[in-house]
């Protein structure tokens, strides 16, 4: 029987449990694959596994509590042993695009507070080059149109041309992140140098954070219909 995308997500999430040991302090990711991991983790907790986690979004915090997974604030737990999270795109150098769910700021703070970050994904998320998925950029509401113009100018200056930079909305309303900020999505299609672009975006006044995760992921668990592969960060 052919495996569908949810089956592949579950296979990747199940493999990630091999890296979780008793007493760990965990970063709990956001998104559909991360939620499957939470469900599998909760079953282990009911079986006697003792862990405590910190959530990367309000949605994840609510789900963890409902599943009976102990949680605490990041400042109480850091440094963390391990963060397990999904990705919207990942390349074989373990550069990521995250933020499709709007949690990129907290996801990056938690990942940076962890000794290891394992990314779990199905085969559709592994790409030769980042950029097909629109890049989220979180900005302050104050001066947000001016910031968006600076983003456009920066992208043009890096050779990306006239890139659509669109304010994110949901059901006709402006999307507001858990931290009270706005998000612009940039349709780059192909990113030539993720580290160079990340540095340029971080330097723009008004940009709080962007969805390029560079040098944070240490392992990638990718599920295909044939196998579940673990790709480690090159040393």
Secondary structure, DSSP 8 states (H G I E B T S, - for coil): ----HHHHHHHHHHHHGGG--TT-EEEE--SHHHHHHHHHHHHHHHTT---EEEESSHHHHHHHHHHT--B--HHHH-SBSEEEE--SEE-TT--EE--TTS-HHHHHHHHHTBS-EEEEEEGGGB-SSS-SS-EEEEE-STTHHHHHHHHHHHHHHTT--S--EEE-EETTEE---TTS-EEEEE--S--S-HHHHHHHHHTSTTEEEESEE-S---EEEEE-SS-EEEEE---
